[in-house]
Amino acid sequence: MRARVFVTLKPSVFDPQGTTVGEALHTLGYQRVTDVRQGKYFELEIDAPSADDARRIAAEAADRLLANPVIESYRIEIDAAAGAPR
Amino acid sequence: MKFAVVVFPGSNCDHDAYHAAKHVLGQDASLIWHKDTSLGGADAVILPGGFAHGDYLRTGAIARFSPIMAEVTEFAAAGGPVLGICNGFQVLLEAGLLEGAMLRNRSLHFRCEHVHVRVEQSDTPFTLLCQPGQTLRMPIAHGEGNYYAPPDVIARLEVNRQVVFRYSSADGEVTDSVNPNGSVNSIAGICNQSRNVVGLMPHPERACELALGSDDGLVMFESAVAAVTNGGFSKAMDLATEGALRK
């Protein structure tokens, strides 16, 4: 089972990298791109009996390591069909 | 007294800190590998600068789980003086021994230069011999030193006088133009609530000899010695308050 974990800076936190990427896009002529936020993406292959169980494990991993709760938040998607069959 | 300098894979200022403690100050010092589980009876612990575990994931995020960190946490909880320099500061933040987090520098540039910081608080084991308001000239070398904490945490740090250093001009003026990384309130270093754990982005260990361009950082190590050798931090604080320890 695959968990996709998207880690992003909280809206209240300034993102210098995203801002710079946004400026570069404007230089390329993408004036309609009004904002860019840069984040991290993880794919966890999890040996779990259910989607709920996989989600619980992914959330714990995100809380403890993948995200820093001071500056970041995260979102999890479970793809039960992906990864090695059980 | 004895300094312990923790060595993570990727630390690169460990020998600078060791040199400052051992050769410049003439104190006992030892390098402690991150997989060790004992601080070897040290009186003060230094988490040095560098790129622990390659700065993978986030600066300090992996180092926090090194076996020695359980010992460092216990040492800190018992009131032992702990100093985190640059990457060491980032490790202390990730480990939760200090509050807040680091963002990329506002400019996105890796800043490698000498800066001035104003000493805001002298009642920590690493600023005991400083005068509040005194400026120190020390190098910085970091890409992620943009200190951030939510507004309520910043307010609490300020009320509790936990902001120990602020980026400033040579004469101690704190303005945005001399803030090298965009840190909230120009914060260059903080301490924990019990004041024995201090973290800062500038490198005092690289500013301990005039041959290196500045010896302003030496006072931080001398302060640690004074804090330890005068019957403990609180006793030393009383002596410092009376003016008995002033340089």
Interface residues (C-beta under 8 A of the other chain):
Chain A: L9 S12 V13 F14 D15 P16 Q17 T20 L65 L66 N68 V70 I71
Chain B: L57 R58 A61 L93 E94 E99 G100 A101 L103 R104 N105 R106 S107 L108 N146 Y148 A149 P150 G182
